[in-house]
Each structure stands twice: as structure tokens, then as C-alpha cells.
């Protein structure tokens, strides 16, 4: 790997977007989070119908965008960071509450699925601007060592 390939393109650095190998590691991490959460869910004894019924609940906080991009990004990021669902999992385990534990695991699975699909944490300038790149932009453009076509 050359020195130019190991450094993020200027456009990506300026936008706060992760590119290249680190981005692929984040996607792998997301796949592990998704799979691990669902495997752990299987040990809770909760019914599997609960997963499709609740998996999109964190996306309800995207309604914050009705109050503007700053509020929307903040609420979206609260619902899509691992700290709260991890705390819910810990609380459910500590208190011996399998339903609480299961809901926390479903929440973590949601986050893993979102990140695997390229939906990262949001910046407050627009919904499409995430730490994993611009939504809707072809992955080849996001991962190109020289940045997106407009930056080349």
C-alpha cells in the first residue's frame, strides 16, 4: 500500500467521512454486531416475531428532522449509537428481565444492520451526510483513493 492510499482523500477528511480500509472494517464490525445480537437474542427465549415488530423502532427518532437538521441528527444519533442499547442489555441481564434484554439486543441488531447498509451517524447539515459517506452515492465513488469524482 502506498503512502497516498493510506491517507484519506482531502474531500473525505473535510467531510468527516471514513473511506477505504477503515470503512470496510466498520462494515465488518456492523455485520458482527448484527449477527452477534441475533445469536444472543436466540438465547433469551423471547418469540422471534418480536424482532420484525420492533426492529425499526429506533428509526422513529428520525422524526426529529421535522424540527430541523440539527435536532434530527441529534435524535437520530442518540437512537443509533450503541451506548443506550448496550445499557438496556446490561440492565435486562442484571435485573433478570429477558424481555428488556431482548429489546436491547434487537436495538443493537438494528444499528448493525443500518451500518452494514451504509447508514452511519448523521452530521447536522443534511440527512444524507453520515460518517460512512453520503447516502445514495455509489460505494465505488466513496471508497476511491482520490475521493468522489467531483474531487478528482
KAGI-V346029 format. One record per residue. N is the residue number from 0. SS is DSSP state (H for helix, E for strand, - for the rest). PSI is psi in radians with two decimals (999 if undefined). BURIAL is 1 if it has 24 or more other ideal C-beta (glycine too) atoms within 12 Angstrom, else 0. Layout:
((N,SS,PSI,BURIAL) (N,SS,PSI,BURIAL))
This chain:
((0,-,2.28,0) (1,-,2.87,0) (2,H,-0.62,0) (3,H,-0.53,0) (4,H,-0.46,0) (5,H,-0.20,0) (6,-,2.33,0) (7,-,2.53,1) (8,-,2.65,1) (9,H,-0.70,0) (10,H,-0.71,1) (11,H,-0.73,1) (12,H,-0.76,0) (13,H,-0.56,0) (14,H,-0.14,1) (15,-,0.37,0) (16,-,2.37,1) (17,-,2.30,1) (18,-,2.99,1) (19,H,-2.49,1) (20,H,-0.77,0) (21,H,-0.63,0) (22,H,-0.71,1) (23,H,-0.64,0) (24,H,-0.69,0) (25,H,-0.64,1) (26,H,-0.70,1) (27,H,-0.75,0) (28,H,-0.70,0) (29,H,-0.72,1) (30,H,-0.70,0) (31,H,-0.71,0) (32,H,-0.80,1) (33,H,-0.92,1) (34,H,-0.78,0) (35,H,-0.69,0) (36,H,-0.73,1) (37,H,-0.62,1) (38,H,-0.79,0) (39,H,-0.66,1) (40,H,-0.68,1) (41,H,-0.38,0) (42,-,-0.08,0) (43,-,-0.31,1) (44,-,0.13,0) (45,-,2.67,1) (46,-,2.53,0) (47,-,-0.37,0) (48,H,-0.36,0) (49,H,-0.51,1) (50,H,-1.00,1) (51,H,-0.46,0) (52,H,-0.59,0) (53,H,-0.12,1) (54,-,-0.51,1) (55,-,0.05,0) (56,H,-0.73,1) (57,H,-0.48,1) (58,H,-0.25,0) (59,H,-0.48,0) (60,H,-0.20,1) (61,H,-0.27,1) (62,H,-0.31,0) (63,H,-0.39,1) (64,H,-0.31,0) (65,H,-0.41,0) (66,H,0.12,0) (67,-,2.86,0) (68,H,-0.57,0) (69,H,-0.87,0) (70,H,-0.76,0) (71,H,-0.81,1) (72,H,-0.72,1) (73,H,-0.87,0) (74,H,-0.72,1) (75,H,-0.80,1) (76,H,-0.60,1) (77,H,-0.76,0) (78,H,-0.29,1) (79,-,0.35,1) (80,-,2.62,1) (81,H,-0.25,1) (82,H,-0.87,0) (83,H,-0.86,0) (84,H,-0.56,1) (85,H,-0.68,0) (86,H,-0.68,0) (87,H,-0.75,1) (88,H,-0.83,1) (89,H,-0.75,0) (90,H,-0.77,0) (91,H,-0.72,1) (92,H,-0.81,0) (93,H,-0.70,0) (94,H,-0.05,0) (95,-,0.67,0) (96,-,1.60,0) (97,H,-0.55,0) (98,H,-0.76,0) (99,H,-0.79,0) (100,H,-0.82,1) (101,H,-0.74,1) (102,H,-0.67,1) (103,H,-0.69,1) (104,H,-0.66,1) (105,H,-0.70,1) (106,H,-0.78,1) (107,H,-0.68,1) (108,H,-0.69,1) (109,H,-0.81,1) (110,H,-0.76,1) (111,H,-0.77,1) (112,H,-0.78,1) (113,H,-0.85,1) (114,H,-0.65,1) (115,H,-0.61,1) (116,-,-0.03,0) (117,-,0.09,1) (118,-,1.74,1) (119,-,-3.02,1) (120,-,2.53,1) (121,E,2.51,1) (122,-,2.81,1) (123,-,0.22,0) (124,-,-0.62,0) (125,-,2.79,0) (126,-,-0.59,1) (127,-,-0.29,0) (128,E,1.85,1) (129,E,2.93,1) (130,-,-0.22,1) (131,-,0.03,1) (132,E,-3.12,1) (133,E,2.23,1) (134,-,2.47,0) (135,-,-0.14,0) (136,-,2.34,1) (137,-,2.45,0) (138,H,-0.60,0) (139,H,-0.64,0) (140,H,-0.66,0) (141,H,-0.64,1) (142,H,-0.05,1) (143,-,2.34,1) (144,-,-0.39,1) (145,-,0.18,0) (146,-,-3.00,1) (147,-,2.83,1) (148,H,-0.66,0) (149,H,-0.31,0) (150,H,-0.16,0) (151,-,999,0))
